Amino acid sequence: DPMEAVRTFAAEIEENQIKLESTIGGGEFAEVFKGFYDGSAVAVKRLKQGSSLKAMDDFISEASIMGQFKHANVIQLKGVVTTTRPMMIVTEFMEGGSLDSFLKEQKGKLTTLQLIGMIRGVASGMAYLSAINFIHRDLAARNILVGENMICKVSDFGLSRELEEDDPDSEYQTQGGKIPIRWTAPEAIRYRKFSSASDVWSFGIVVWETMSFGERPYWDWSNFQVMDRVEGGYRLPVPVKCPKIVHSVMMDCWDQDRTQRPRFEEILKRLDNLIRTPEMLHDELVCYTSAVSADF
Ligand SMILES: NC(=O)c1cccc(Nc2nccc(Nc3c(Cl)ccc4c3OCO4)n2)c1
């Protein structure tokens, strides 16, 4: 019973203790506001009146899931309003908004090291979630939030994907459920085999989005073209000014064989090494031996 779970994992907040200030977003089922609670800035997701029972259950489930997490790179739940209507989810406030829009606004203004620092935060949040066996299924720059000092946090644990019917990123699958095709691993698209390894694939796409300052993965290709060409071995190219060594991390995340993809723990170590040795980010300083061994 979702209500039972939310009482276990989330503090109940009195609605009159929350002050709403401004609207910052919204979807089909809920609106998101900036507000204040307990002396600090918060984000408040408010379920729209007249929502279906399923929408209510999904709303409550998102809070229960979030309430079980505690990590610097995962959005922190402060509490919920469930005993009065409308229901609300209250979290820490992330001033930079979603990563995809943040990157578009900051296009060309961030250094490679800053971009890698953001990606490192996402990898750290995902290493934590995969360690507690939580599979995200919708990891994308739009579902990462940016806070002070450009800290990045994994968010959006909604079971019901807020992908609109006509959302170009949603693709109907036979058994209900919508899948964001251009972020999803081939085995998860083909036979719904979601795992931390399919989250690693999605993470590779997030790295590409970040190094491309919010460029749309596979540009204006149709979902079918994406599936067909990726199955055929096509992979996104190295973004402009992106060090080859960062593109090699992406390529490892996009291994057709999910057992060959690096775990988030390994990805985190590789990113930390790059941050510690920035000279590795200058292609001209790094020698790349060709894949084919020299015949001598
Ligand atoms: N500065 C801005 O314009 C801005 C735009 C969008 C989001 C945020 N910031 C922001 N900060 C924290 C959370 C969210 N959105 C969100 C999510 Cl994703 C899931 C569940 C939940 C939420 O709020 C309460 O419950 N947003 C800030």
The ligand as a Gaussian input file, in Angstrom:
#p B3LYP/6-31G(d) Opt

LIG

0 1
 N       15.331000      27.586000     -11.171000
 C       14.440000      27.045000     -11.965000
 O       13.920000      27.614000     -12.901000
 C       14.077000      25.622000     -11.702000
 C       13.415000      24.970000     -12.696000
 C       13.077000      23.653000     -12.470000
 C       13.405000      23.005000     -11.270000
 C       14.076000      23.713000     -10.314000
 N       14.466000      23.139000      -9.088000
 C       14.025000      21.990000      -8.503000
 N       14.611000      21.684000      -7.340000
 C       14.241000      20.554000      -6.716000
 C       13.253000      19.724000      -7.243000
 C       12.680000      20.095000      -8.459000
 N       11.706000      19.309000      -9.082000
 C       11.172000      18.141000      -8.544000
 C       11.309000      16.897000      -9.154000
 Cl      12.248000      16.836000     -10.636000
 C       10.742000      15.750000      -8.616000
 C       10.024000      15.802000      -7.418000
 C        9.902000      17.027000      -6.798000
 C       10.455000      18.173000      -7.335000
 O       10.239000      19.276000      -6.583000
 C        9.512000      18.736000      -5.442000
 O        9.254000      17.349000      -5.652000
 N       13.071000      21.237000      -9.093000
 C       14.421000      25.024000     -10.521000

